[in-house]
Amino acid sequence: MVTVVVGAGIIGTAIAHDLQKRGRQAVLVDRKAPGMGASFGNMASIAVTEFMPASRPQVWKQIPGWMLDPEGPVRVRPGYMPRLVPWFLRFIAAARPSKLRALEAQGAALCARSLDDTLALLAETGLSDQISAEGCLSLYTDEAEYRADRDHIEILERFGFAHTRLTGDQARELEPELSKTIGLAVLFPQNRSMKDPYKLVLALAERFTAMGGRIERGEVVGFTRGDAIREVVLKDGRRLPADEVVVAAGAFSHQLSKLLGEPIPLETERGYHTQIMSPGISMRHSIIWPARAFMVTPTAGGIRVGGTVEMAGLEAAPDYRRAKVTVKRAMTALPNLKADNTSEWMGHRPALPDTVPILSASAKTRGVYYATGHGHLGLTYAATTARLMGELVTGAKPSVDLHPYRVNRF
């Protein structure tokens, strides 16, 4: 049984690896080498506490103000705004209180197992030393900032996710480089960091091929279907026979689903980071500052700073001013941080309006499956997605009820 997985980021590569392990003859296809899309530059965090729907009122009510602020955490390029209207209407529809509770439960169901699944995958691939033992610190200047983030903490309490409130001094005992302006913090011990998330993709791809899997470079431009999927068609004319196809192409998945007659309301959240290789400081924990919308992670041999969102589609040129804003803000939390020996990066995160990924068989074509829309949580969800999709594709009962993640829920 030949299964073609389209998309060689962390999601697609982990799925191909799992399917090969389960006895499928898997073929991993991407126009780029494995890990060279959004997986190359993510914030390296297994962020189990960050499953909350972006459509909750505490977030969307701030969006107009953010958009008017040239340095705000969310920016929509004016020329792209009309194309966003259908997506944004679905986003607002996902803000109904009853809908929010359901979405929170769906995100929590995945995040509750994501660290254990990640640790198991790392152990299996001999990479257990590639994840930190430390968690993430969420920073607050004062009680007012903490109260503004209280809805986040209350959701974690409802679903039983571990967290510990700290004084500013206790936070500085864990991370001495933190500014004296930090009045309190919350430690998320399960939000551990990868030492280099790109290398994880490479290691999975290497193990996948060692097990007999095949990697093909090429751009998918079509499919041959009858009563079921038959072939994957590449731009250079090659045709790959397929008994099954898994679409796991991140922010590009909607282009492929449209070819299969199943439009998905998927947008790209363009994320930016700055990798600082000579930061002048050392860190053990990652940090986030909700009020200032940035994250800092020790990873890839240096310190990575990110946290901004830009809605501008797949084609627009990067605006690296977005990356510079987050570095400036990071220096308020880490006053001794030096921005020396840096590189800037932009990637496309696949965003669905309800924040919950699609993990589903096609509703129209037998043998087609979708694993996309993971948003900011691609690395977090990767091992769990691989296990669930492996179960779904091979006919085993999935460990999580996948009905809420179906492709035709919109």
Number of C-alpha atoms within 10 A of each C-alpha: 11 16 23 28 30 29 31 31 29 32 28 31 31 26 31 35 26 24 25 23 17 13 12 21 19 29 26 25 29 24 16 15 17 27 25 18 23 23 25 21 25 26 29 27 28 25 24 25 24 17 26 22 23 20 23 21 15 14 11 15 11 11 16 11 12 16 16 12 12 12 15 19 21 23 22 17 12 9 8 13 13 8 12 15 11 11 17 17 11 16 20 16 15 21 21 13 12 9 15 20 15 14 23 19 17 22 21 22 15 20 23 18 16 23 21 14 20 20 16 15 21 19 13 10 14 11 16 15 11 18 20 18 14 17 20 27 27 21 26 26 18 14 11 10 16 21 12 13 16 13 14 16 15 11 18 20 12 9 14 11 17 14 19 10 14 17 14 21 16 14 23 17 11 15 18 15 17 23 18 15 13 19 19 22 26 21 21 23 18 22 24 23 26 23 20 20 24 22 18 23 24 19 17 24 27 17 16 25 17 10 15 15 20 17 22 16 14 18 18 22 14 18 19 15 15 9 9 15 19 20 20 23 18 19 12 10 11 13 16 20 18 24 18 24 27 26 25 29 25 30 26 20 22 22 17 20 19 12 12 18 12 17 16 20 17 21 27 22 25 25 24 27 27 23 27 24 19 16 18 13 14 14 18 16 23 27 26 24 21 16 15 18 17 21 25 29 25 26 26 18 12 20 24 26 29 30 25 23 20 21 20 22 19 15 6 11 9 17 13 14 12 26 23 19 19 25 24 15 18 22 15 16 23 18 14 14 21 16 19 12 11 15 13 18 18 22 21 26 26 26 23 26 25 24 24 24 27 24 26 24 23 21 13 13 17 17 19 25 25 24 30 31 31 24 24 23 24 26 28 30 26 25 26 26 27 25 19 24 28 24 17 18 21 14 9 11 13 15 12 13 11 17 12 18 19 18 22 16 9 11
